[in-house]
Amino acid sequence: MKILLMGPQGSGKGTVGEMLSERLGVPLIGLGDILRALPRESADSIFVRSYMDRGELPPNDLLVKIISKRVLQSDCKDGYILDGWGRRFSDIEKFDPGFDAVLNLDISRETSIKRISGRRTCTSDGKIYNIYTLPKEQLKECVGELVQRADDTEEAVKTRLEIYYTATQETLDYYAKKGTLKNIDAEGTPKEVFRNALTALGIEK
């Protein structure tokens, strides 16, 4: 099964994607993770970061090359879950493998900004915390410095949201017409959203 995960920043695509990946036995391919894993001093990495640090999307020709190479790997033979693609309809025009389902995780702008701008990464263990939603007791477990990614600042998030809401609607409309779009309320807990996704996929009632 090939699934495309969509939704604004902070909607929980990565978390729900991991849960679906384990349940369905197919890999979760996070485009953002792939880009951040590029060798830091490589030309591709420097080029990509110049866009991502401003909250903008890199040119899709480069992204198509990266995705196409990844989905040809052996672990994708039974399908995959793709996160971070289709924000522009030109993405889909360049790469559309025929998704069996497109899951759109829906949250408000306010929720998106709070979830992302509050996100911090521990320099010691790499764990991600949120200064708004996690109790202070849990934050104290972090022994390193909490740092904010350049593309997680409130201004960068707002820029990314503008791109999402202005550019992505055409993609959503396209898949709605094809009958593969599943809109999911993602304001709840990860477990609640996961159950909603399974129901939308017809796996659970």
N, C-alpha and C positions, 0 to 999 in steps of 0.2 A: 504493500500500500504506500502510495506517495502522498504525503500531506504537506500542505503549505500553511505555516502559522503566520497569521497577521494580527495587527493590533498596535496601538500607539506605544511609545516607550513607557515601561513600567507596568504593562498589562500582565506580565508574568509568563511571557512566551517561553523563556528559558526554563523556568521551573516546571511548568505544565508540559513542555516538550520533553523534559527528562523523564517525567512520570509516564508519558505516553510511549516514549522510547523503550522503557523497561517493560511496559505492559504488552506492546506490540512486537517487541524483538527486532526493531529496526533502529538505525542510528539517528541521533539528532545532529543535524548539521547547522551550526550557528555561524552565519556569515561573519558577524562581528568578531567572534572568537577566532575564526580562521585569519581574518585580517590582522588582529592584534598579535597573532602568533607568528607572523612573518618575521624573518630575521631583521632585527631593529635597524641595522645599517644598510639594508638592501634598498635598491632604488624603488622597488614596489612599495616597501614599507614607508619610506619617507614620503612618497607621493600620496599614499593612502592617508597617512596621519595628517598631512596638510589639509585634507578635507574634513576628516573625522574630528579633529580638535576644534573646528569651527562649527561642528554639529551638522555638517553637510555630507551628502552622499558622494562617494567617489564615482568616476565615470563607469558606466556599466559594461563597457567592453572588457575592462580588466576583471571585473567581478565575474562575468560570464566565463572567462577563461579559468578562473579559480574554482568556480562551482562545477563546471563541466568536468574538470579533472578529478574533483572529489567524488562525484556521484558514480564515477566509473570504477571505484575501488570495490573490492569483493564484498565488503560488509553491506553494500547497498543493493545486493542482488534481489532481495525480497522487498525493497522499498526503502524509504527514508522520510524523515521529517525535516523540512527546510524552514529555518527561521532567519528572517532578515532580508528576504527577497520580495520583489513585487511592489515596493513602495512607489515606484513609478511604472506607468503602464509600458513604457519603453523597455523596462526590465523583462516583462512578460513577452513582449514582441521578440526579444533576443533569446530568451530561454524559458520555454514552457513545456515541460516533459509530459504534460497530461496528468495533472494532479487528480487523485481520486476524491479528495476533499480539501477545502480551503477553510480553515478555522479562524474566524475573526474574533479575537478577544477584545471585548468592548469595555472601556472605562472612561471616566470623565477627564477633561484636561487637568482639573485640579488634582485629582488622584495621581495622574501621571507625573505632574511636576513634583508633588510631594514625595512620591516613591523614588524618583530618580535623583532629584537634587539632594535628598537626604542620604544617599548611598555613599558609603565610605569603605575602603579596602584596607585591611590591616597589613602593614609592611612586614610583619613577622611571619604570619601563617597564611596570608592571602585570603582569609575569610572576608566575606562581605557583610557589613552591618548597615543598619539604617538608623540614623540618629533620631528620627521621628517616631518610629514604630517599635523599636526594641527597648525593653526596660534597661535602666542604667546598670542594673546588676549584671545583665548579659554583656553590656558594653565593657564592663570592668574586666571581663574575661580576656579581652584583647590586650596582649602584652606589648604590642608594637605601636607604631604611630598610625593613626587613621588618616588616610589621604583620599582626596576626591579626584577622580579622573577628570581630565580637561573637558571631555565631552559630556560630563554629568553636572556641570554648573547650571544654575537656573536659566541663564541666558541661552546657553547651548541647547538645553532641553526645549525651550520655547521655540528656537529656530527649527529643531527637528520636528516638533509638533506641527508647525506651520507647513513644513514639507509634507508631513504625513497627511494632514487633513485636506490640503489643496491638491496634492499629487496622487494620493492613493485611492481616492474615491472612484476613479475610472477603472482601476483594477478590481475593486470590490463590485462595481456594477457589472463588469465583464463576467466575473465568476458567478454572480447572482443570476445572470441571464443563462449561463450554462447549467445552472442548477447544482453547482458544487459548493456554493458558499454556505457556511454555517455560522450564524452570529451567536456569540456566547457571552453571557454576562460575566465579566471578570472582576467585579468589584469585591467578591467574597474571598474566602481563604483559598489557598492553593488546592486543598482537597476538594472544596466545593466546585471550583472551576474545573478540576480534573474530572469530577463526576459529570458535570455538564458537558464536557467534551466527549466523554464516552457515550453519553446519551445521544449527542448530536451525530456521532459516528455509527450509531446503531449497535454498539457493543454491549451496552447496558441500558435498561429501561429506567 
